[in-house]
Each structure stands twice: as C-alpha cells, then as structure tokens.
C-alpha cells in the first residue's frame, strides 16, 4: 500500500520554457474525433459501394469493393496521421504550435491581430449539420496560426490565449490613441478618438448610437438608431477590443 507521501509532486509533468515562461496548459489534437471522422468516411463509402453493387455477382462485387475502399482507407489514414501530432502548449508569455515535426514559438508580444469566424457546415444536402469555429492569430512577421475544432477544449484554449494577447495589445493601442493615431481593425475599418472610420467616411462619436449583433453581422448605428455600417464579425480583427472601445466612446444618454 502507498499513501500520499510516496507520490512525487516536486517534478512537474510539463516544464516551464526558458523563453516563454511558466507552463499553463496543453491542448493536443482531438485524436478520437479524427478516428471517428475517418471511420465515418469509410463507412459511408462502404455503404454506397455496397448498395451500388447489390445486384452484382458476389466475387466481382468484393473485388470492386476492395479496389475502391483501399485508396479511400489510405487517404483517410494519411489525413489522420497528418493531423495526429498537432498540439498547442500555452505558457505565461506565449505558446508553441506544433505541426508534425515543425514547432513554432509565438510570443504574445509579437501578435498584432486576431480573427474569429464561425458558421454552420452542412453535409449530405443538409442532413448533417455541424457548428464550426476558427480563431486565427497573426504576428508582426505575418505568421498565421489557425486554431479550430481539431484541438481539444477549443473554447478554453482560445479564451486563454485571447486574454493574454489583448493584455499585451491594449497598452499599445491606448498609446496610439493618446498620440492621435488611428487603430486599424480591418483593411477599410479603423477607429480614433474622434470616431469610427470606414473607407472614406467617418461616424463621429457624438453621433454614435451604439451597436447590435444580428445573424453574425455587426451593425454600427447613428444616434437616431439607423444603421450607419454593417459587416460580418469575421471581417473585424481584434473583435473584443473593438467592441470594448465602442462601449468606451459611446456617448452616455441623459438620464441613464
């Protein structure tokens, strides 16, 4: 019999990184999901082939089935192995991103933009529906890191990384605003201390009446409630910072 005193707690399972600091979490690929997807594809192909060859002689049908199933099995196996070792390790000052034998070190201080995109993917003519979400990280060296449902605990992973990225980004953005500079949130969308700029037009803060999100679209409104500009949420970078700044600069209504 052993008790708690016999268990060694001194040595952590994951060591801190000399550059990125204290270890905070491990997020590997969801391998069970990969196996289920591969198995599902093989089953669908087998079922379709079986139905199509229902009236064919047994020996010929078996030969054709093997000829069709074998390359499909090889392709699905290759796809699963290609994604099998994907992994994100989160640290205090950044994270590592593994793709096969490649390992990238990303510091939060190097990140300039994040993007979020979601939707519903339909299969078999809409018979099967699946919610999709992708969180994309872009650095000052134009490195692009996509995080999607491939990873376990995606919500926890993206919220943790997003919070650390914004913690580092916020002082930089505040400094730009204090210097009278514009902050860009997309190619044609930016924000300054005077208002919101979209392409060649501007909505002054005095005339800003708030925002609403409907059907994945962000609506920016005039003070009278009419929509000044509307765009998909996926076309706004650093979306949480953008919304926070909108709330900060929105005029306070009298009596509220």
Buried (B, 14 or more C-beta within 10 A) or exposed (E): EEEEEEEEEEEEEEEEBEEBEEBBBBBBBBBEBBEEBBEEBBEEBBEEBEEEBEEEEEEEBEEBBEEBBEEBBEEBEEBBEEBBBBBBBBBBBBBBBBEEEEEEBBBBEBBBBBBBBEEEEEEEEEEEEEEEBBBBBBBEEEEEBEBBEBBBBBEEBBEBBBEBBBEBBBEEBEEBBEEEEEBBBBEEBBBBBBBBBBEEEBBEBEBBBBBEEEEEBBBBBBBEEEEBBEBEBBBBBBBBBBBBBBEEBBEEEEEE
